[in-house]
Every structure is written in structure tokens, then in C-alpha cells.
């Protein structure tokens, strides 16, 4: 069964050491990066190798949002607009923007699935305050209602290709300037202000729409002293109980500076899992992945395993060559081109 650790691989093909990591019972998923991509055929071969590494295939994921966060580019993959582009289009034509979001979501998911990628960490639900450099154009809009509606339309497109979704970064990263990759952001606002604004998309969408949620490596000291992803208050009391959310909860990457407050890599993973996360991410540090697999004593609960399994696509998808001649896919790409040209 899938374990609670998501890790990465180094290149275009698996090494013997990576196969051993993937076979470890604590491993439950793999995340890919731009370095893992050369062309669609190579990517499909890599994902096949990863899926074949376990009797129960591991979930294969990627950060593929559009705009500046699109891991696979060129050689066939469609250039996707940023979510901020969709938000600006909303201000000119709201209904067409929602339709565009759905078509873009379909292109995003269809191209990934045609290469064997199961899941993308999208959409970003952070609000666009014009403050956070790490969020920036990744956010749809400042208005949480617009964010929720465009996100729902994008998720509909993902689902048409059989892909689940992940809202991030709960309860909201957009209000603080500091980048949690290299710093420890602190948001001094109170709980009800955050819940009435930044967290509203999570409340409105809920588990029936959002398959997964990723908490922020942000400290909200008026709510709890720990970053949201390490906080039982945020994950269990607010997300699970107050918002009634029962989908997957991922930690953000535990190698980021925003996670350093919890201690070494094992302490960080234990803190995230204890807070209520179902799965923890360890990216770009194979040495720390090895340490965690050797030292972590946690076993996933039956409910966590069930939730993680539910992220995997339920039915097979067409291969890359078949996708290129598919009329639904061609329509979605043409619609996206039309929107970008307006």
C-alpha cells in the first residue's frame, strides 16, 4: 500500500538506487520536475518505469500550474497562461473566462496523463494582494469569489481528463511578502479575518471539488505558533472540523526554509503527520529522503491510504500520439489560443 512519503528522482530514467527508494514501504508517491523532461516519449517511458516499480503503482505528480510554474515545456506541451491571466480576462468577460479555465484545465491534465503523470498540484487558491513574490502571477485574483469560481472551472477541466486537484496554500500565502522556500513567513492577521477572506475558496469548494489541500509554510501567530502544515489547529480543528474537509492533506516540501522551524527532516515529517497531513514531500535532497526513509517510524492510517489511493486516475487515458488527433483536445487548444489572442 502507499506510504506517507513523496520523493523525487534525478533524471530522465530511474537509477538502481532510485528503484530501491521507490520500493521502500514508506514511499507513496513521486513528484517530477523540469529536469525529468526531455520530450513526451521520454517522459512516458520514465513514468512507466515508476509505475512498474511497485505492485501497486505509485502516484506520479508534478507542479504544473501554467505561467511560470509549468515543469514540462515545448516539444509538444502547450504553453499555458498564468492563473493571473485568467483573472484579468474575468474582468473583461467573466463567463468566457470560466469557459477558458475549463479548456485550459483539460489541456493541462490531458497532456500530463498522455505521458503517464497522474496528478498536478493545482490550482493555487492564494489571493493576489500584489505583495507575495512567490505567489505573484500564480494567483487568479484578489477577490476570493473570483478565485473560487475560476478554480472550480479549471478543476472541471482537470476532471474531464480524469485528473484530481489540489488547492494550495491553505489558508493563504498571498498576504505575506516572504518566500517560504528561503524564509519563514509570518502573517500577523487574526483567524476570523483570514477565514473571511483567504480561506473562503477552501470553504466554498470543499472536498467534493478539491481532492487535496496543501497547507502553507506560513506562521499565523494569532492562531498557532507553528506553520500551518505543522499545526493541529489549522489541519485538524480548522480544515478538518470547521470546514468539514475530508480529502488528502499534503505537506509542502519539507526541505524548504519555511519548514526548518520543526527541526531535522525526520522531525519535520513527524510534525506534519502528527498535525494531520496524509503525505509529506521531500524534494531535491535525495540524502534527506534516504535519512527519512531510514528513520521515520510512522505508518499511514487506513483513512490516509484510502484518500491517497483516491487521487489515482480511475480509468486509463489515451497515449500522446492518439491525443494529438483527438477532437476534444484540439478544440480545447484552439479555444485557449483564441482567448490568449484577445
C-alpha positions in Angstrom: 0.0 0.0 0.0 1.2 3.6 -0.5 3.3 5.0 2.3 3.3 8.6 3.6 6.4 10.0 1.8 6.5 11.6 -1.6 10.0 11.9 -3.1 11.6 12.8 -6.5 14.1 11.3 -9.0 17.1 12.8 -10.6 16.9 12.5 -14.4 15.3 11.0 -17.4 15.4 7.4 -16.3 15.4 5.6 -13.0 18.7 4.5 -11.4 19.0 1.3 -9.4 19.3 3.4 -6.2 16.1 5.2 -7.1 14.3 1.9 -7.7 15.3 0.9 -4.2 13.8 4.1 -2.8 10.6 3.7 -4.7 10.3 0.1 -3.3 10.6 1.3 0.3 7.3 0.7 2.1 7.3 4.3 3.4 7.3 5.7 -0.2 3.8 6.5 -1.5 4.3 8.9 -4.5 6.8 10.6 -6.8 7.0 14.2 -7.8 8.6 15.2 -11.1 10.5 18.4 -12.1 11.6 20.1 -15.3 14.9 18.1 -15.1 12.9 14.9 -15.7 11.6 16.0 -19.0 13.2 16.0 -22.5 10.2 15.1 -24.7 6.8 13.4 -24.4 8.1 9.9 -25.4 10.9 10.0 -22.8 8.5 11.3 -20.1 6.1 8.4 -20.9 9.0 5.9 -20.6 10.0 7.4 -17.2 6.5 7.3 -15.8 6.1 3.7 -17.0 9.3 2.8 -15.1 8.0 4.4 -11.9 4.6 2.8 -12.2 6.2 -0.6 -12.7 8.5 -0.2 -9.6 5.7 -1.3 -7.3 3.0 -4.0 -7.4 0.5 -1.2 -6.6 1.7 1.7 -8.9 2.9 4.8 -7.1 1.1 8.1 -7.7 3.1 10.3 -10.0 2.7 14.1 -9.5 4.1 17.4 -10.7 3.7 21.1 -10.1 2.2 22.1 -13.4 0.0 25.2 -13.0 0.6 27.3 -16.1 2.5 30.6 -16.4 5.9 30.5 -14.8 5.2 27.2 -12.9 5.0 24.7 -15.8 7.5 21.9 -15.4 7.2 20.5 -18.9 7.5 23.0 -21.8 8.0 22.8 -25.6 8.5 19.7 -27.8 4.7 19.2 -27.8 3.5 20.6 -24.5 1.2 23.6 -24.8 2.2 26.9 -23.2 -0.4 27.5 -20.5 -1.3 31.0 -19.4 -0.9 32.1 -15.7 -3.9 32.0 -13.5 -3.5 35.8 -13.1 -4.1 36.0 -16.9 -7.4 34.2 -16.4 -8.3 36.6 -13.5 -7.7 39.6 -15.7 -9.7 38.0 -18.5 -12.5 37.5 -16.0 -12.7 41.3 -15.5 -13.4 41.7 -19.2 -15.7 38.7 -19.7 -16.5 36.5 -16.7 -18.4 33.8 -18.5 -15.8 33.4 -21.2 -13.0 33.3 -18.5 -14.7 30.4 -16.8 -15.0 28.6 -20.1 -11.4 29.3 -20.8 -10.4 28.0 -17.4 -12.1 24.7 -18.1 -10.5 24.3 -21.5 -7.0 25.2 -20.1 -7.6 22.7 -17.3 -8.4 20.0 -19.8 -5.3 20.7 -21.9 -3.1 20.7 -18.7 -4.4 17.4 -17.5 -4.7 15.6 -20.9 -1.1 16.3 -21.8 0.1 15.1 -18.4 -2.0 12.0 -18.5 -1.0 11.1 -22.0 2.6 10.9 -20.7 1.7 8.9 -17.6 1.5 11.6 -15.0 -1.4 11.1 -12.6 -1.8 14.3 -10.7 -0.8 18.0 -10.7 -0.6 20.3 -7.6 -3.0 22.8 -9.0 -4.8 25.2 -8.6 -3.3 27.9 -6.4 -6.0 29.4 -4.3 -3.9 32.2 -2.7 -5.3 35.7 -3.1 -3.5 38.2 -5.3 -2.6 41.0 -2.8 0.2 42.2 -5.1 2.6 41.5 -2.2 3.9 38.0 -2.3 6.7 37.5 -4.9 6.4 33.7 -4.7 2.7 33.8 -5.4 2.6 36.7 -7.9 1.0 35.7 -11.2 0.2 32.2 -9.9 -2.9 33.7 -8.2 -6.2 34.1 -10.0 -7.5 37.3 -8.4 -7.7 39.3 -5.2 -11.5 38.5 -4.8 -12.0 35.1 -3.1 -15.2 34.7 -5.0 -13.5 35.0 -8.4 -10.7 32.7 -7.2 -13.3 30.0 -6.2 -15.3 30.3 -9.4 -12.2 30.2 -11.8 -10.7 27.4 -9.7 -13.9 25.4 -9.9 -13.9 25.8 -13.7 -10.3 24.8 -14.0 -10.9 21.7 -11.9 -13.8 20.7 -14.1 -11.3 20.7 -17.0 -8.9 18.5 -15.0 -11.7 16.1 -14.2 -12.7 15.8 -17.9 -9.2 14.2 -18.3 -9.6 12.1 -15.2 -7.3 14.1 -13.0 -7.8 15.2 -9.4 -7.0 18.6 -8.0 -5.0 20.2 -5.1 -5.8 23.6 -3.6 -2.8 25.5 -2.2 -1.5 27.0 0.1 -4.0 26.8 2.9 -5.2 29.1 4.5 -3.4 31.6 2.3 0.2 32.7 1.4 -0.6 35.8 -0.6 -0.7 38.3 2.2 3.0 38.0 3.2 6.0 39.1 1.2 8.5 36.5 2.4 9.1 33.4 0.3 8.7 30.2 2.3 11.3 28.5 0.0 14.0 30.7 1.5 12.5 32.3 4.6 9.9 31.8 7.4 6.9 33.9 6.5 4.8 35.3 9.4 1.2 36.6 8.9 0.0 38.7 11.8 -3.7 38.7 11.0 -6.3 37.2 13.2 -8.2 34.0 12.5 -11.6 35.4 11.5 -10.0 37.9 9.1 -8.2 35.1 7.4 -11.2 32.8 7.3 -13.5 35.6 5.9 -11.1 36.3 3.0 -8.1 34.0 2.2 -9.7 30.7 3.4 -13.1 31.3 1.7 -12.2 29.4 -1.5 -11.5 26.3 0.5 -14.8 26.6 2.3 -16.8 27.2 -0.9 -15.2 24.4 -2.9 -14.8 21.7 -0.2 -13.8 18.1 -0.6 -16.4 17.3 -3.4 -14.4 19.7 -5.6 -10.9 19.8 -4.1 -9.4 16.3 -3.9 -6.4 17.6 -1.9 -5.1 20.6 0.0 -1.6 21.7 0.7 -1.1 24.0 3.8 1.3 26.9 3.7 4.7 27.0 5.4 3.5 30.3 7.0 3.2 31.0 10.7 0.0 32.8 11.8 0.9 33.6 15.4 -2.5 34.8 16.5 -3.8 31.3 15.6 -0.9 29.0 16.4 2.9 29.2 16.9 3.6 26.5 14.2 3.4 26.9 10.4 0.0 25.8 9.1 1.3 22.5 7.8 2.7 21.5 11.2 -0.3 22.8 13.1 -3.1 20.6 14.6 -5.1 23.8 15.0 -5.0 24.5 11.2 -5.2 21.0 9.9 -7.4 19.2 12.3 -9.5 21.9 14.1 -10.0 24.3 11.2 -9.6 22.4 8.0 -11.0 19.0 9.1 -13.5 20.0 11.7 -14.6 23.6 11.0 -14.5 23.3 7.2 -15.5 19.6 7.2 -12.7 18.8 4.7 -12.1 15.0 4.3 -9.7 14.9 1.2 -6.0 14.4 1.2 -3.7 16.9 3.0 -0.2 17.1 1.7 2.7 18.9 3.5 4.5 21.4 1.4 8.2 20.5 0.6 9.9 19.7 3.9 13.3 20.9 2.6 12.0 24.5 2.3 13.3 27.1 4.8 9.8 27.6 6.0 9.8 24.1 7.3 13.0 24.4 9.2 11.3 25.5 12.4 10.3 21.9 13.1 13.8 20.6 13.3 15.6 18.0 11.1 14.0 16.1 8.2 12.6 13.4 10.4 11.2 15.8 13.0 9.6 17.8 10.2 7.9 14.8 8.8 6.7 13.6 12.2 5.3 17.1 12.9 3.4 17.3 9.7 2.0 13.8 10.0 1.1 14.4 13.7 -0.7 17.6 12.7 -2.9 15.6 10.3 -1.1 15.6 6.9 -1.6 12.3 5.0 1.6 12.6 3.0 4.9 14.6 3.3 7.1 15.9 0.4 10.9 15.7 0.3 12.2 17.3 -2.8 15.6 17.9 -4.4 17.5 16.3 -1.5 18.0 12.5 -2.0 20.2 12.4 1.0 17.4 13.7 3.2 15.0 11.3 1.5 17.2 8.4 2.5 17.5 9.7 6.0 13.8 10.0 6.3 13.1 6.5 4.9 15.6 5.0 7.3 14.4 6.9 10.4 10.6 7.6 10.1 8.6 5.2 12.2 5.1 6.4 11.2 2.7 4.2 9.4 -0.2 5.7 7.5 -3.7 5.2 8.8 -6.3 3.3 6.8 -8.1 6.5 6.1 -5.0 8.2 4.8 -4.2 5.2 2.5 -7.8 5.3 1.2 -7.6 9.1 0.5 -4.2 8.8 -1.3 -5.5 5.9 -3.4 -8.5 8.0 -4.5 -6.1 10.5 -6.2 -5.1 8.0 -8.8 -6.9 8.1 -12.1 -9.8 5.7 -12.2 -9.5 4.8 -15.9 -6.7 4.7 -18.5 -6.1 7.6 -20.8 -5.0 7.9 -24.4 -1.3 8.0 -25.3 0.4 11.1 -26.7 0.1 10.2 -30.4 -3.6 9.5 -30.0 -4.1 12.7 -28.1 -2.7 14.8 -30.9 -5.6 13.8 -33.2 -8.3 13.9 -30.6 -11.0 16.4 -31.5 -11.8 17.3 -27.8 -8.2 18.1 -27.2 -7.8 20.1 -30.4 -10.9 22.1 -29.5 -9.5 23.0 -26.1 -6.2 24.0 -27.5 -7.8 26.2 -30.2 -10.1 27.8 -27.5 -7.1 28.6 -25.4 -5.3 30.2 -28.4 -8.4 32.3 -29.1 -8.5 33.6 -25.6 -4.8 34.5 -25.4 -5.1 36.5 -28.6 -7.9 38.7 -27.3 
